[in-house]
Amino acid sequence: MNDYATQKSLSDAVNGGGLLVVAQWEAKPGEADRVAGILDRFLPEAQREDGVKLFLISRGKDNPAQFLFYELFRDEAAFMAHQESAHFKTFIAGEALALLAKRERAQYGLL
């Protein structure tokens, strides 16, 4: 993830606006490390998508079963393409979602 952070600055990412998606996950008891492993494989693929301006995933320090996603897409079409990508279907829909106790997300437009 460090290479990604050095390649994209925050000011570059937010230039021109976009669609911000913030998601919060909580893994089922005993599944947090498994979810983290899935996300480790998924994240580099998501970060390479054409329409992704910024894509970060963090894990709770106080509660390692919690995960926070901060995703900035060029536009709604890029977000839709993300959800249709092979890596989203494989890692998120195919593996991770079944391991979650909670999944919430919200969309925002940049000011």
N, C-alpha and C positions, 0 to 999 in steps of 0.2 A: 504494500500500500504506500510505502514511502516514495517510490518512483512516481506513482500517480500524483501524489501531492506536490511533488516538485515540478511536474509537467504542466499542471493546471493551477493557475493562481485564482483566488477567489474573485478578484476583480475581472479577470478574463471570463470566468464562468457566468457571472451575473450580467455582464455586458449584453445588452439587447433583450433583457427580460427572459421570460420562459415560464414553464409550469413547474412549481415546486411541489413535491409529494413528500410528506413526512409520515412514516409508518412506525408503529410500535408493536413489537412482538413479545410474547412471553411463552417460553417453552414449557411443555408439560414436565412434571417432576421427573428428574432423572434423564431428561433429553437435551439439556442445554449444551453439553459438549458436542453431541451429535449435530445439533442445529448449527453450532459454530463451525464445525467441519464442512458442512454443506455450504454455508455462506462463504467460507474461505475459497471454495472452488468456484462459486457463482460470481463473486465480486469482480475479479479481473475481467470476466466476460462482459458483465454489465458496464464496466467503466470504458470498454472499448467501443461501445455502440455509437454509431454516427450521431444520433440525436441526443446523446447524454452530454450535458455540460459539466455536471458534478454528480458523483455517486459515492456516498460514504455510508458505512455501516459501523455502528459502535455497540459495545457490549457493556451492560451495567457493571459498575465497580462494586456497588453494595449488593446487587442481586444479579449474578451472572446468567440468570435465566431470562433476563430482559435484553432486548436488542432494539436499537433505534436506527432507522434508515432516514437519510437525508438525500433526496434525489432531485436533481434539477435537470429538466428536459427542455430541449429547444422549444417544443410546443406540444399540443395535445396529440398530434399525429406521432411524434417521437415516443410519447408515453404508451400509446396503443401498440406501436411496433415493439417496444420493450416487452410488453405482456405477451406478444405473439412470438418472441424469439425462442429458439431451441433451448438456450440455457435457462430461460425463465420456466419454460414448460418442464424441463428435466429436473432442475434443482429445486425450484420453488414449488410449483404445482405438483410435481411428481414425487418429491422427497420431503421437503420441509414442512409444508402446511399440515400434514398429518401429525406432526410432532408438537404442534402449538396448542397451548391452552387459551391464548388470546391473540387476536390480530386486529389492529385498528390502523386506519390511514385517513389522511386528509389531504386535500389539494389546495394550493395557494397560488395566487399570481404575484409576481414580484412588483414592488412599488418603484 
